[in-house]
């Protein structure tokens, strides 16, 4: 996976609550077993009408919005537990999603696929939406190491929580197998120390 340490970029505002995984990636696209092509179908039923024409009112089709940060409404990623939702968001080009609440399964899937879910307070989320409304080219910075998200123009920031293990994986670009592989030498040293310890004989007891 790609390493995630800091990110500064513009953002796309999706000011809708209770966005479920079927809206993120409709069920008819779930037959594929690899991640290729999922970005093309992100929010498919919102991005396009029944004739396949772009919906001009949807944020992803508006030229004034761009960036690798998706700022979404409360309760993002609810619904069924499809990992494909995280695949689609990451494949489209987003590296982080910000919301005031994430469904637990979506949050786990996102972290496992190199997509950082940044959970902020409702008040700070409102500030983020206001900042984009005032200036669609507003920059936001996410500092994973120190766990802060910042509005660049005003320097307002808020701390966010993340599982320490997943934080380590994201910073180093590890999946679970990569993490275990990184510990091979430490494991070998531990095993060698155990072998070097002489057992206490019964005579000395």
JOMOVEN-V695808 format. One record per residue. PSI is psi as a letter, one per 40 degrees, with the letter a starting at -180 (* if undefined). OMEGA is omega in degrees with one decimal (* if undefined). BURIAL is 1 if it has 24 or more other ideal C-beta (glycine too) atoms within 12 Angstrom, else 0. Layout:
PSI_OMEGA_BURIAL + PSI_OMEGA_BURIAL
This chain:
i_176.3_1 + h_178.4_0 + i_175.0_0 + h_178.0_1 + c_173.0_0 + i_178.2_0 + h_173.0_1 + h_-175.3_0 + i_170.5_1 + i_-174.2_1 + i_175.3_1 + h_-178.7_1 + h_175.1_1 + g_-171.5_1 + g_177.1_1 + h_177.6_0 + i_175.1_0 + f_176.0_0 + h_-175.7_1 + i_-174.4_1 + d_177.5_1 + d_174.0_1 + d_178.9_1 + d_177.7_1 + h_-176.6_1 + i_-172.2_1 + d_-176.8_0 + e_179.6_0 + e_-172.7_1 + e_-177.9_0 + d_-179.9_0 + i_-177.9_0 + e_173.4_0 + i_-170.9_0 + e_-175.1_1 + h_173.5_0 + e_-176.3_0 + d_179.9_1 + d_-179.9_1 + d_-175.8_0 + e_176.8_1 + h_-179.6_1 + f_-173.0_1 + d_-175.3_1 + e_174.5_0 + d_-177.9_1 + d_-174.9_1 + i_176.3_0 + a_-175.8_0 + d_178.4_0 + e_-179.1_0 + e_178.7_0 + i_-179.7_0 + h_174.7_0 + h_-173.7_0 + e_-178.3_0 + e_-177.2_0 + h_-170.2_1 + d_-178.6_1 + e_178.5_1 + e_-179.2_0 + h_-173.8_0 + d_-176.6_0 + e_179.7_0 + h_176.9_1 + i_176.8_1 + i_-176.6_1 + e_176.8_1 + h_175.6_1 + h_177.8_1 + h_-170.7_1 + i_178.9_1 + i_-176.1_1 + i_175.5_1 + f_-179.4_1 + h_176.1_1 + f_177.8_1 + i_179.6_1 + a_-174.5_0 + i_-169.3_0 + f_-176.6_0 + h_177.4_1 + d_-178.4_1 + d_179.6_1 + d_176.8_1 + d_177.0_1 + d_-175.2_1 + d_-179.0_1 + d_-179.6_1 + d_-178.6_1 + d_178.1_1 + d_178.3_1 + e_177.6_0 + h_177.9_1 + e_-180.0_1 + i_174.2_1 + h_-179.2_1 + h_177.9_1 + i_175.7_1 + e_173.9_1 + h_175.7_1 + i_169.6_1 + h_-172.4_1 + d_-177.0_0 + d_176.7_0 + d_-179.2_1 + d_178.5_1 + d_178.5_0 + d_179.1_1 + d_-179.0_1 + d_-179.9_1 + e_-176.2_1 + f_174.5_1 + e_178.0_1 + h_-175.5_1 + h_173.1_1 + h_-178.1_1 + h_-178.7_1 + h_-178.2_1 + i_177.6_1 + i_176.6_0 + d_-179.6_0 + d_-179.2_0 + d_176.7_1 + d_178.0_1 + d_178.4_1 + d_179.1_1 + d_179.1_1 + d_178.6_1 + d_-179.2_0 + d_179.0_1 + d_179.3_1 + d_179.0_0 + d_-177.9_0 + h_179.4_0 + e_178.9_0 + e_175.9_0 + h_176.8_1 + i_175.9_1 + i_178.2_1 + i_177.8_1 + h_179.7_1 + g_-176.3_1 + d_-177.3_1 + d_-179.3_0 + e_174.5_0 + f_176.7_1 + i_167.8_1 + h_-169.3_1 + h_170.4_1 + h_-169.3_1 + d_-173.4_1 + d_-176.8_0 + e_-177.4_0 + e_173.6_0 + h_-178.1_0 + i_178.5_1 + i_177.8_1 + i_174.8_0 + i_-178.4_1 + i_174.9_0 + i_176.1_1 + h_-175.7_0 + d_179.6_0 + d_179.9_0 + d_176.0_1 + d_177.9_1 + d_-179.6_1 + d_-178.3_1 + d_-178.9_1 + d_-178.1_1 + e_-178.1_0 + f_-177.6_0 + i_157.1_1 + a_-175.0_0 + d_179.6_0 + d_177.9_0 + d_-179.3_0 + d_179.2_0 + d_178.7_0 + d_-179.2_0 + e_-177.8_0 + e_-175.4_0 + d_-178.0_0 + d_178.3_0 + d_178.2_0 + d_179.9_0 + d_178.6_0 + d_178.8_0 + d_-179.9_0 + d_179.4_0 + d_177.6_0 + d_178.8_0 + d_179.4_0 + d_-176.9_0 + e_179.9_0 + h_-178.8_0 + h_178.3_0 + i_179.5_0 + h_-180.0_0 + i_179.2_0 + d_-176.5_0 + d_-177.8_0 + e_-178.7_0 + *_*_0
